[in-house]
């Protein structure tokens, strides 16, 4: 398959991700077969105001977030920084992170997990 439209992709509401408040909307952009063995995730993730992805660690993999809409607070290993559309974060192997939508509009991002 060369292309999927936003209407063809599956969107799933997932509550309390890694113990975080509220829920996220997860949209798988490519299938596990298309991702291959080194890509653990390639998703669009949307958080409504006040919702969050709780702190979690990565072992044998790394994760990047590309913020495409909204703003929030990104946390890595206990350090918090504000993020907004256009920012990219990278959590390397052996580190932990989380993200909270602290804005008044939805926060949307691309989440990419790369395996070692």
C-alpha positions as CSV (number, residue, x, y, z in Angstrom):
1,X,0.0,0.0,0.0
2,X,1.4,3.4,-1.0
3,X,-1.0,5.7,0.8
4,X,-3.6,5.8,3.5
5,X,-5.9,8.7,4.2
6,X,-6.8,10.0,7.7
7,X,-10.2,8.4,7.3
8,X,-8.7,4.9,6.6
9,X,-6.4,4.8,9.6
10,X,-7.5,3.4,13.0
11,X,-7.8,5.9,15.9
12,X,-7.9,4.5,19.5
13,X,-8.7,6.3,22.7
14,X,-6.3,5.0,25.4
15,X,-6.9,6.0,29.0
16,X,-4.3,6.8,31.7
17,X,-1.2,6.0,29.5
18,X,1.6,5.1,31.9
19,X,-0.5,6.4,34.8
20,X,-1.1,9.8,33.3
21,X,-4.3,11.8,33.7
22,X,-7.1,11.5,31.1
23,X,-6.6,9.8,27.8
24,X,-4.8,10.1,24.5
25,X,-6.0,9.5,20.9
26,X,-3.5,7.2,19.2
27,X,-3.5,7.0,15.4
28,X,-1.2,4.4,13.8
29,X,0.3,5.9,10.7
30,X,1.9,2.8,9.4
31,X,1.3,-0.9,10.2
32,X,3.7,-3.0,12.3
33,X,4.6,-4.9,9.1
34,X,5.5,-1.7,7.4
35,X,7.6,-0.5,10.4
36,X,9.9,-3.5,10.4
37,X,12.0,-4.7,13.3
38,X,13.7,-1.4,14.2
39,X,10.7,0.9,14.5
40,X,8.5,0.3,17.5
41,X,6.0,3.0,16.9
42,X,5.1,5.7,14.3
43,X,1.9,7.3,15.5
44,X,0.1,10.6,15.6
45,X,-0.9,11.2,19.3
46,X,-3.4,13.8,20.4
47,X,-3.9,15.0,24.0
48,X,-6.8,17.2,25.1
49,X,-6.1,20.0,27.6
50,X,-5.1,18.5,31.0
51,X,-4.4,15.0,29.6
52,X,-1.0,13.5,29.8
53,X,1.3,10.6,29.0
54,X,2.8,9.6,32.4
55,X,6.5,9.1,33.0
56,X,7.9,5.9,31.5
57,X,11.4,4.6,30.7
58,X,12.9,3.3,27.5
59,X,15.2,0.3,27.5
60,X,16.8,-1.0,24.2
61,X,15.0,1.8,22.3
62,X,14.6,5.6,22.1
63,X,11.6,7.8,21.5
64,X,11.2,11.2,19.7
65,X,8.2,13.5,19.9
66,X,7.6,16.0,17.1
67,X,5.0,18.5,18.4
68,X,2.7,19.6,15.5
69,X,-0.1,21.4,17.3
70,X,-0.5,23.0,20.7
71,X,1.7,23.3,23.7
72,X,2.6,21.5,26.9
73,X,5.2,20.4,29.4
74,X,7.7,17.7,28.6
75,X,9.5,15.9,31.4
76,X,12.6,13.9,31.1
77,X,14.4,12.3,34.1
78,X,12.7,14.8,36.4
79,X,13.5,17.9,34.3
80,X,10.6,19.8,32.8
81,X,10.6,22.0,29.8
82,X,7.9,23.8,27.9
83,X,7.2,22.6,24.3
84,X,5.1,23.9,21.5
85,X,4.4,23.3,17.8
86,X,7.6,22.8,15.9
87,X,9.6,21.4,18.8
88,X,11.2,17.9,18.8
89,X,12.2,16.0,21.9
90,X,14.4,12.9,22.1
91,X,14.5,10.5,25.0
92,X,17.4,8.1,24.6
93,X,17.9,4.5,25.7
94,X,17.9,4.2,29.5
95,X,16.0,7.4,30.1
96,X,12.4,8.2,31.0
97,X,10.0,10.9,30.0
98,X,6.4,12.1,29.9
99,X,4.2,14.8,28.4
100,X,1.3,16.9,29.6
101,X,-1.0,19.2,27.6
102,X,-0.9,22.4,29.7
103,X,-2.5,24.5,27.0
104,X,-6.1,25.4,26.3
105,X,-6.2,23.6,22.9
106,X,-5.4,20.0,21.9
107,X,-1.7,19.0,21.6
108,X,-0.9,16.8,18.7
109,X,2.4,15.1,18.0
110,X,4.2,12.4,16.0
111,X,5.7,9.7,18.3
112,X,8.5,7.6,16.9
113,X,10.1,4.7,18.8
114,X,13.4,3.4,17.4
115,X,14.7,0.1,18.6
116,X,18.4,-0.8,18.9
